[in-house]
């Protein structure tokens, strides 16, 4: 969204429309305490909002065309029409559509936060959207502003319907890309520092004088975090540029395009498993793909349909390659993908 005098909290840098000013930028000033509080998160709501925009303006998003071919056929028309009115095809995104991004934020948790969104904040957000719209959309938004509780219920149901139809089928692939991106960024911080990581997020993001700087289309702002940190959120659906969230009480957030998004990112799990299987072997590829959460050796064996001894052998090989980490929990040994394993799956996508 483009922030202006009405106080919109999200700023976007669009590849089309409007004249860009070379000096417009948002600077997140980071104290030593802020640097320690920089963290990564995932935002299902952000992905859904931009999926709606991709469907509204597909010509602007060629990297999503592979996903679009199947998504269009499943689209629930009424739910999509409502979300399209709320989200629009460009500019301001209402804050109530998303909660604070987090590593473990699930689509169900995002939807539950939407169902409990404060009505007073929704009225403010609807007011901002009314000011930025015209015609039938503006009237529809006025009606929602007048009856926010009813609007919240309808929007939550539309969110659920559209999510289930167009993003739930590809969420495993999409989430793997996001987590692989985070794994690579975290490794860069460990090996080269936060400045190197920030400078590699996007051509319009840089690090200098203790601040993360984001060049934007129409807005400039200096944001002093005073120790509260910054959330960095990769995105697959908004793969063209960056957005920032700056207005309290929201946690300051920078959304940036995830690495490795190609027109084939929405390939099915079977196709991905085949690609990894050619490298690792089918059994090890299957174990790696299903290792997003910690499991015991017996659980790995049961899920893969192999003996415990065979599962233990494959886990030993994957662990030796740095793709799986094993940690003892009392009498159990738990196995989960490492950042390198996440990055490998992201590369396969």
C-alpha positions as CSV (number, residue, x, y, z in Angstrom):
1,X,0.0,0.0,0.0
2,X,1.1,3.5,-0.6
3,X,1.3,5.5,2.6
4,X,0.1,9.1,2.4
5,X,-1.3,11.7,4.7
6,X,-4.2,9.5,5.7
7,X,-1.7,7.2,7.6
8,X,-1.8,3.9,5.7
9,X,0.6,1.5,7.3
10,X,1.9,-0.5,4.4
11,X,4.0,0.9,1.6
12,X,4.6,-0.9,-1.6
13,X,7.0,-0.3,-4.4
14,X,5.2,-1.2,-7.6
15,X,6.7,-1.9,-11.0
16,X,4.0,-0.1,-12.8
17,X,1.9,3.0,-12.3
18,X,3.0,6.3,-10.8
19,X,6.3,8.2,-11.0
20,X,9.1,7.0,-8.8
21,X,11.1,9.6,-6.9
22,X,14.8,8.6,-6.6
23,X,15.1,9.8,-3.0
24,X,12.0,8.1,-1.5
25,X,13.0,5.5,1.0
26,X,12.0,4.1,4.3
27,X,14.8,3.6,6.8
28,X,14.5,1.2,9.7
29,X,17.1,2.5,12.2
30,X,18.4,-0.5,14.2
31,X,20.0,-0.1,17.6
32,X,22.2,-3.0,19.0
33,X,19.0,-4.2,20.7
34,X,17.1,-4.0,17.4
35,X,19.7,-6.1,15.6
36,X,19.4,-8.8,18.2
37,X,15.6,-8.7,17.7
38,X,15.6,-9.0,13.9
39,X,13.8,-12.1,13.0
40,X,12.1,-13.9,10.1
41,X,8.5,-14.8,9.7
42,X,5.9,-16.3,7.3
43,X,2.6,-14.6,6.5
44,X,-0.2,-16.8,4.9
45,X,-2.5,-13.7,4.8
46,X,0.0,-11.7,2.8
47,X,0.3,-14.6,0.3
48,X,-3.4,-14.8,-0.1
49,X,-3.9,-11.1,-0.5
50,X,-1.3,-11.0,-3.3
51,X,-2.8,-14.2,-4.8
52,X,-6.0,-12.2,-5.2
53,X,-4.0,-9.4,-6.9
54,X,-2.3,-11.9,-9.2
55,X,-5.8,-13.2,-10.2
56,X,-6.9,-9.6,-10.8
57,X,-3.9,-8.6,-12.9
58,X,-2.2,-11.7,-14.2
59,X,-0.4,-9.9,-17.0
60,X,1.8,-8.2,-14.3
61,X,2.8,-11.5,-12.7
62,X,4.4,-13.9,-15.2
63,X,6.1,-16.0,-12.5
64,X,2.6,-17.0,-11.3
65,X,1.2,-18.2,-14.6
66,X,1.9,-21.9,-13.8
67,X,-0.1,-21.6,-10.6
68,X,-2.8,-19.5,-12.4
69,X,-3.7,-22.2,-14.9
70,X,-5.1,-24.5,-12.2
71,X,-6.1,-21.8,-9.6
72,X,-8.6,-20.1,-12.0
73,X,-10.6,-23.3,-12.5
74,X,-11.1,-23.7,-8.7
75,X,-11.8,-20.1,-7.8
76,X,-15.0,-19.6,-5.7
77,X,-16.6,-16.6,-7.5
78,X,-18.5,-15.0,-4.6
79,X,-15.7,-15.2,-2.1
80,X,-13.2,-13.9,-4.6
81,X,-15.5,-11.0,-5.6
82,X,-15.6,-9.9,-1.9
83,X,-11.9,-10.2,-1.3
84,X,-11.2,-8.4,-4.6
85,X,-13.3,-5.4,-3.4
86,X,-11.5,-5.4,0.0
87,X,-7.9,-5.9,-1.4
88,X,-8.0,-4.2,-4.8
89,X,-5.5,-4.7,-7.5
90,X,-2.9,-2.3,-6.2
91,X,-2.0,0.1,-3.4
92,X,-3.2,0.0,0.2
93,X,-3.8,-3.4,1.9
94,X,-5.9,-3.2,5.1
95,X,-3.9,-4.2,8.2
96,X,-6.7,-6.4,9.6
97,X,-6.1,-9.0,6.8
98,X,-2.9,-10.2,8.4
99,X,-1.5,-10.7,11.8
100,X,2.2,-10.4,12.8
101,X,4.3,-12.8,10.7
102,X,6.0,-15.5,12.6
103,X,8.1,-18.6,11.9
104,X,5.3,-20.9,13.1
105,X,2.3,-18.9,11.8
106,X,-0.2,-21.3,10.2
107,X,-3.1,-20.5,7.8
108,X,-5.5,-21.6,10.5
109,X,-4.0,-19.2,13.0
110,X,-4.0,-16.4,10.5
111,X,-7.7,-17.0,9.8
112,X,-8.5,-17.1,13.5
113,X,-6.8,-13.8,14.0
114,X,-8.9,-12.3,11.2
115,X,-12.1,-13.6,12.9
116,X,-11.1,-11.7,16.0
117,X,-9.8,-8.6,14.4
118,X,-10.8,-5.5,16.5
119,X,-13.8,-3.7,14.9
120,X,-12.4,-0.2,15.7
121,X,-9.3,-0.9,13.7
122,X,-11.3,-2.3,10.9
123,X,-13.4,0.9,10.7
124,X,-10.2,2.9,10.3
125,X,-8.9,0.6,7.6
126,X,-12.1,0.7,5.7
127,X,-12.0,4.5,5.9
128,X,-8.5,4.4,4.3
129,X,-9.8,2.1,1.5
130,X,-12.9,4.3,0.9
131,X,-10.6,7.3,0.4
132,X,-8.6,5.4,-2.2
133,X,-11.5,4.0,-4.2
134,X,-14.3,5.1,-6.5
135,X,-17.7,3.9,-7.8
136,X,-19.2,0.6,-6.9
137,X,-16.2,-0.5,-4.9
138,X,-16.2,2.6,-2.8
139,X,-19.9,2.1,-2.0
140,X,-19.3,-1.5,-1.1
141,X,-16.5,-0.5,1.3
142,X,-18.7,2.2,2.9
143,X,-21.3,-0.5,3.6
144,X,-18.6,-2.6,5.2
145,X,-17.4,0.3,7.3
146,X,-20.9,0.9,8.5
147,X,-21.4,-2.8,9.5
148,X,-17.9,-4.0,10.4
149,X,-18.9,-7.0,12.4
150,X,-20.9,-8.4,9.5
151,X,-18.1,-7.5,7.1
152,X,-15.6,-9.3,9.3
153,X,-17.6,-12.5,9.3
154,X,-18.1,-12.3,5.5
155,X,-14.5,-11.5,4.8
156,X,-13.3,-14.4,7.1
157,X,-15.6,-16.9,5.2
158,X,-14.4,-15.6,1.9
159,X,-10.8,-15.8,3.1
160,X,-11.3,-19.4,4.1
161,X,-13.1,-20.4,0.8
162,X,-10.5,-18.7,-1.5
163,X,-7.6,-20.1,0.6
164,X,-9.0,-23.7,0.4
165,X,-9.5,-23.4,-3.3
166,X,-6.4,-21.7,-4.7
167,X,-3.6,-21.7,-2.1
168,X,-4.2,-24.8,0.2
169,X,-3.4,-27.2,-2.7
170,X,0.0,-25.6,-3.2
171,X,0.8,-24.4,0.3
172,X,3.4,-27.2,0.9
173,X,5.3,-26.1,-2.1
174,X,4.9,-22.4,-1.3
175,X,5.9,-22.9,2.3
176,X,9.0,-24.9,1.4
177,X,10.2,-22.0,-0.8
178,X,9.6,-19.5,2.1
179,X,11.5,-21.7,4.6
180,X,14.3,-22.4,2.2
181,X,14.7,-18.6,1.6
182,X,14.8,-18.0,5.4
183,X,17.4,-20.8,5.8
184,X,19.7,-19.2,3.3
185,X,19.3,-15.7,4.8
186,X,20.0,-17.0,8.3
187,X,23.1,-18.7,7.0
188,X,24.3,-15.4,5.5
189,X,23.8,-13.6,8.8
190,X,25.9,-16.3,10.5
191,X,28.7,-16.2,7.9
192,X,28.8,-12.6,6.7
193,X,26.6,-10.5,9.1
194,X,23.3,-8.8,9.0
195,X,24.5,-6.1,6.6
196,X,25.4,-8.6,3.9
197,X,22.0,-10.4,4.4
198,X,20.0,-7.1,4.2
199,X,21.9,-6.0,1.1
200,X,21.0,-9.2,-0.7
201,X,17.3,-9.1,0.0
202,X,16.4,-7.1,-3.1
203,X,18.0,-4.5,-5.4
204,X,16.0,-1.8,-3.6
205,X,17.0,-2.8,-0.1
206,X,20.4,-1.8,1.3
207,X,22.2,-1.6,4.6
208,X,24.0,1.6,5.8
209,X,24.7,3.7,8.9
210,X,23.0,1.2,11.1
211,X,19.7,1.1,9.1
212,X,17.9,-1.1,6.7
213,X,16.9,1.2,3.8
214,X,14.1,0.4,1.3
215,X,13.7,2.5,-1.8
216,X,10.0,3.2,-2.5
217,X,7.7,4.9,-5.0
218,X,6.1,7.7,-3.1
219,X,7.0,7.6,0.6
220,X,9.9,8.5,2.8
221,X,10.1,7.7,6.6
222,X,12.7,7.1,9.3
223,X,11.5,4.4,11.7
224,X,13.4,4.3,15.0
225,X,12.7,0.8,16.4
226,X,13.9,1.6,19.9
227,X,14.8,-2.0,20.6
228,X,11.7,-3.6,19.2
229,X,13.4,-5.2,16.2
230,X,12.2,-5.8,12.6
231,X,10.4,-8.8,11.0
232,X,11.6,-9.9,7.6
233,X,9.1,-11.9,5.6
234,X,9.8,-13.6,2.2
235,X,6.9,-13.8,-0.3
236,X,6.2,-16.0,-3.3
237,X,3.0,-14.3,-4.5
238,X,4.4,-10.7,-4.3
239,X,7.5,-11.7,-6.3
240,X,8.0,-8.4,-8.0
241,X,9.2,-6.1,-5.2
242,X,9.1,-5.0,-1.5
243,X,6.5,-3.7,0.9
244,X,6.9,-2.4,4.4
245,X,4.7,-2.1,7.5
246,X,5.6,0.8,9.7
247,X,2.6,2.2,11.6
248,X,2.1,1.3,15.3
249,X,0.8,-0.8,16.9
250,X,1.9,-3.3,14.1
251,X,5.4,-4.8,14.4
252,X,7.6,-3.1,11.7
253,X,7.9,-5.5,8.9
254,X,9.7,-5.8,5.5
255,X,8.2,-8.1,2.9
256,X,10.6,-9.1,0.1
257,X,10.5,-11.5,-2.8
258,X,11.7,-15.1,-1.9
259,X,14.6,-16.6,-3.7
260,X,14.0,-19.2,-6.4
261,X,10.5,-18.3,-7.5
262,X,10.1,-19.5,-11.1
263,X,7.0,-20.1,-13.3
264,X,7.2,-23.8,-12.2
265,X,7.2,-23.2,-8.5
266,X,3.7,-24.8,-8.0
267,X,4.8,-28.2,-9.3
268,X,3.2,-31.1,-7.4
269,X,4.9,-33.0,-4.5
270,X,5.2,-36.1,-6.7
271,X,7.1,-34.2,-9.3
272,X,9.4,-32.6,-6.7
273,X,10.0,-36.0,-5.1
274,X,11.0,-37.4,-8.5
275,X,13.5,-34.6,-8.9
276,X,15.0,-35.1,-5.5
277,X,14.8,-38.9,-5.9
278,X,17.1,-38.7,-8.9
279,X,19.7,-37.1,-6.7
280,X,19.2,-38.8,-3.3
281,X,17.3,-41.9,-4.1
282,X,13.5,-42.2,-3.7
283,X,13.5,-43.4,-0.1
284,X,15.8,-40.6,1.1
285,X,14.0,-38.0,-0.9
286,X,10.7,-39.0,0.7
287,X,12.2,-38.8,4.2
288,X,13.7,-35.4,3.5
289,X,10.4,-34.1,2.0
290,X,8.5,-35.2,5.1
291,X,11.0,-33.9,7.7
292,X,9.5,-30.5,8.1
293,X,8.6,-31.4,11.7
294,X,10.5,-33.5,14.3
295,X,9.8,-37.2,14.2
296,X,11.2,-40.3,15.8
297,X,13.0,-43.0,13.8
298,X,9.9,-45.3,14.2
299,X,7.7,-42.5,12.9
300,X,10.0,-42.0,9.9
301,X,10.0,-45.7,9.2
302,X,6.2,-46.0,9.5
303,X,5.6,-42.9,7.2
304,X,8.0,-44.2,4.6
305,X,6.8,-47.8,4.8
306,X,10.2,-49.3,5.6
307,X,11.8,-51.0,8.5
308,X,13.3,-49.1,11.5
309,X,16.8,-50.3,10.7
310,X,16.5,-49.1,7.1
311,X,15.1,-45.8,8.2
312,X,18.0,-45.4,10.6
313,X,20.5,-46.1,7.8
314,X,18.9,-43.4,5.5
315,X,18.7,-40.9,8.4
316,X,22.4,-41.5,9.1
317,X,23.3,-40.8,5.4
318,X,21.1,-37.6,5.4
319,X,22.6,-36.5,8.7
320,X,26.1,-37.0,7.4
321,X,25.2,-34.8,4.3
322,X,24.0,-32.1,6.7
323,X,20.4,-32.4,5.4
324,X,18.9,-33.8,8.6
325,X,19.6,-32.9,12.3
326,X,19.0,-35.5,15.0
327,X,18.5,-34.5,18.7
328,X,17.8,-36.7,21.7
329,X,14.6,-36.1,23.7
330,X,14.8,-38.3,26.8
331,X,14.7,-41.8,25.3
332,X,13.7,-40.7,21.8
333,X,15.8,-39.5,18.9
334,X,14.0,-36.8,16.9
335,X,14.9,-36.0,13.3
336,X,14.2,-32.8,11.3
337,X,15.4,-30.9,8.2
338,X,18.3,-28.6,8.6
339,X,18.6,-25.2,6.9
340,X,20.7,-26.9,4.2
341,X,17.9,-29.4,3.8
342,X,15.4,-26.6,3.5
343,X,17.6,-24.9,0.9
344,X,17.9,-28.2,-1.1
345,X,14.1,-28.6,-1.3
346,X,13.8,-25.0,-2.3
347,X,16.3,-25.6,-5.1
348,X,14.3,-28.6,-6.3
349,X,11.2,-26.3,-6.6
